[in-house]
């Protein structure tokens, strides 16, 4: 939330034909295959942590935002964010959305707003919060792992 004023929560319209949104069966089928948990970047990251001797838990639903990785011994929470869903380079990319713009812009901006609020909640509870883009994990896995291992004294 912003400093002195409460941020207005973005309202995401329901994705229904009655609201003017439409998608093809093929697109709907593709979107249904997108996973929220155990994605390949998440598994790569977890395997690398394990190889470093860092033990963790996955998808702790008791914490705000349901972090992808939770290192309880060091109060560290890690999120692996997909570029589209969490608004990577959003100011440039939102102009490229052509269909169902009202839905997708509100959806992604609400995701970004929720991420920010969850980060703040976790920090006030005493956790260190890390967010990595899945593209960074695919390209620079060791740098991402190093940012975690540098904080942990074995």
CORSULSUL-V58698 format. One record per pair of residues at least 12 apart in sequence whose ideal C-beta (glycine too) atoms are under 7 Angstrom apart, sorted by the first residue. I is the first residue (numbers start at 0). J is the second residue. D is the distance in Angstrom with one decimal. If there is no record, write none. Layout:
# CORSULSUL-V58698
i = {I/I}
j = {J/J}
d = {D/D}
This chain:
# CORSULSUL-V58698
i = {0/0/6/9/9/9/9/10/11/11/11/12/12/12/14/20/20/36/38/38/40/40/40/40/41/41/43/43/44/44/44/45/47/47/48/48/51/51/52/53/53/53/53/55/55/55/56/56/62/62/63/63/63/64/64/64/66/67/73/73/74/74/74/75/75/75/75/76/76/76/77/78/79/79/79/80/80/80/80/81/82/82/82/84/84/85/85/85/86/86/86/87/89/89/127/129/129/131}
j = {116/119/112/105/108/109/112/105/105/106/109/101/102/105/102/99/102/58/79/133/79/133/136/137/67/79/136/140/79/136/143/68/140/144/144/147/144/148/153/70/147/148/151/68/69/70/69/71/76/121/117/120/121/78/117/121/78/79/150/151/125/126/127/126/127/129/147/121/126/128/129/130/131/133/136/130/131/132/133/133/132/133/134/107/110/110/111/114/107/110/111/132/107/111/150/146/147/143}
d = {6.5/6.8/6.9/5.7/5.4/4.2/5.7/7.0/4.6/5.1/5.0/6.5/5.9/6.6/5.4/4.9/5.3/5.9/6.9/6.9/5.4/3.9/4.2/5.9/5.4/4.6/5.9/6.1/6.0/5.4/6.7/6.4/5.8/4.8/6.6/6.9/6.4/5.5/6.5/6.4/7.0/7.0/6.3/5.0/6.1/4.8/4.7/6.5/6.3/6.6/4.4/4.2/5.7/6.8/3.3/7.0/5.7/4.9/6.9/5.5/5.7/5.0/6.3/6.8/4.9/6.8/6.8/5.7/5.0/5.5/4.7/4.7/5.6/5.8/6.4/5.7/7.0/5.7/6.7/5.3/5.9/6.6/5.9/6.8/5.9/5.7/6.5/6.1/5.0/6.7/4.5/5.6/6.8/6.9/7.0/6.9/6.7/5.1}
